[in-house]
Each structure stands twice: as structure tokens, then as C-alpha cells.
Amino acid sequence: MAKIITYNSPLTGKPNQCFCHMKFDDGLRILISQSREGIKIFKLFFGFMPRKILYQAGFFEIQKHDKFMQTQINSPLALDHYVETIKQIKNSKDFYNFINVC
């Protein structure tokens, strides 16, 4: 399972910060960021600098969010659904396969 390193959202008391930093078993670190435009998943360089956008979905691109929204959680935030879905993935190979199915 992917490990959550840092998680901030409006529900945790920080309304201007909506992101999750995660690390997979094989060392890949990603940043899931929710903004007013949508969700972006970045690959992190040295574990803290966003290097490359791996996945991007605007809030009006409903079909891109479908596979993340299937997770049954009680939260209105898209970020929470993304985190709960990705958290179940063990390594970077499975993660890349999952996001490239779109």
C-alpha cells in the first residue's frame, strides 16, 4: 500500500491547502493536488519538488474522475476519493498502469 506522507485539505482545517504527498513501496513519491480547476498528480523530484505531471483532470472532465470516484467514502472532496483509491496501490508499476487506462 502507498503511504501517506503529508495530507492537507479544507476538512483538516487548512482551507487554502488541498494536497496529499504519497510514497509507494518501491520509492516513487507523488503529489496529488486539488485546485479550483481540477486534480493534478505530480511525480516528485527528490521527494518534494513537483517534476512532471503524471495525470490531470479538470472538474468538467467527469469521465476522467469516474475510476477514482468509485471508492465508497463519506466526503465531498475529490482529493479524498483520489487518495483512498491510490492508497490501495502497492508500487509504481501498478500505479502507472492504473492512471494510463483512461
VEXMIMI-366727 format. One line per field, with one value per residue (C-alpha): x, y, z. Coordinates in Angstrom, 3 decimals, decimal comma, padded with zeros to 6 digits. Example, Ala and Ser with C-alpha at 12.3 -4.5 7.8 and 13.67 -1.06 7.14 Angstrom:
X <- 012,300 | 013,670;
Y <- -004,500 | -001,060;
Z <- 007,800 | 007,140;
REM end
This chain:
X <- 000,000 | 001,076 | 001,989 | 000,608 | 003,450 | 001,518 | -002,172 | -003,919 | -007,461 | -010,197 | -011,664 | -008,447 | -008,564 | -006,364 | -008,771 | -006,105 | -004,128 | -005,591 | -002,932 | -001,555 | 002,072 | 002,325 | 005,119 | 004,868 | 006,670 | 009,278 | 010,139 | 008,059 | 006,716 | 003,710 | 001,777 | -001,981 | -003,165 | -006,718 | -007,275 | -010,253 | -009,587 | -009,319 | -006,907 | -003,263 | -000,917 | 002,774 | 005,881 | 008,154 | 011,865 | 013,977 | 010,722 | 009,489 | 009,709 | 006,982 | 008,810 | 006,291 | 002,506 | 001,502 | -002,273 | -004,574 | -008,357 | -010,426 | -013,624 | -015,704 | -013,945 | -016,284 | -015,217 | -011,611 | -012,748 | -015,008 | -012,476 | -011,438 | -014,993 | -015,939 | -014,362 | -017,124 | -016,177 | -018,175 | -016,511 | -017,445 | -013,790 | -012,418 | -008,998 | -010,254 | -011,529 | -008,217 | -006,217 | -008,344 | -008,120 | -004,378 | -003,581 | -004,534 | -001,895 | 001,401 | 004,027 | 004,781 | 004,219 | 000,656 | 000,082 | 001,227 | -000,959 | -003,942 | -003,656 | -002,891 | -006,067 | -008,031;
Y <- 000,000 | 003,540 | 005,510 | 008,995 | 011,360 | 014,655 | 015,350 | 018,726 | 019,601 | 022,063 | 019,306 | 019,123 | 022,844 | 024,317 | 025,774 | 027,022 | 023,793 | 020,771 | 018,163 | 014,762 | 013,609 | 009,811 | 007,252 | 003,788 | 000,679 | 000,966 | 004,602 | 006,595 | 009,769 | 011,603 | 014,743 | 014,823 | 018,410 | 019,726 | 023,279 | 025,223 | 023,833 | 020,143 | 017,461 | 017,011 | 014,205 | 015,076 | 012,933 | 014,405 | 015,041 | 014,408 | 013,689 | 017,274 | 019,169 | 018,591 | 017,425 | 016,086 | 015,963 | 012,293 | 012,793 | 015,755 | 016,022 | 019,201 | 019,149 | 019,221 | 016,102 | 013,773 | 010,586 | 011,063 | 011,086 | 008,018 | 005,368 | 007,414 | 008,181 | 004,502 | 004,423 | 004,477 | 007,190 | 009,884 | 013,006 | 015,666 | 016,278 | 014,750 | 014,677 | 012,249 | 009,861 | 010,021 | 009,398 | 006,443 | 004,859 | 005,382 | 004,352 | 000,768 | 000,571 | -001,052 | 000,063 | 002,495 | -000,071 | -000,736 | 003,000 | 003,840 | 001,044 | 002,376 | 006,004 | 005,101 | 003,061 | 006,295;
Z <- 000,000 | -000,668 | 002,429 | 003,087 | 003,985 | 004,227 | 003,823 | 003,947 | 002,993 | 003,926 | 006,094 | 008,143 | 008,914 | 006,185 | 003,606 | 001,171 | 001,059 | -000,638 | -001,407 | -000,479 | -000,659 | -001,016 | -001,318 | -002,882 | -001,642 | -004,415 | -003,609 | -006,112 | -004,496 | -005,884 | -005,028 | -005,590 | -005,754 | -005,915 | -007,135 | -008,442 | -011,918 | -011,038 | -009,890 | -010,853 | -009,894 | -009,999 | -009,812 | -007,146 | -007,649 | -004,523 | -002,708 | -002,500 | -005,817 | -008,445 | -011,562 | -014,034 | -014,343 | -014,473 | -014,541 | -014,913 | -014,844 | -014,881 | -012,855 | -016,043 | -017,392 | -015,497 | -017,305 | -016,106 | -012,467 | -012,679 | -011,661 | -008,631 | -007,523 | -007,202 | -003,740 | -001,141 | 001,348 | 003,061 | 001,676 | -000,867 | -001,823 | -004,997 | -003,315 | -000,668 | -003,334 | -005,218 | -002,032 | -000,926 | -004,390 | -004,877 | -001,300 | -002,211 | -004,977 | -003,935 | -006,422 | -009,217 | -011,986 | -010,819 | -010,339 | -013,891 | -015,270 | -013,320 | -014,439 | -018,068 | -018,504 | -019,020;
REM end
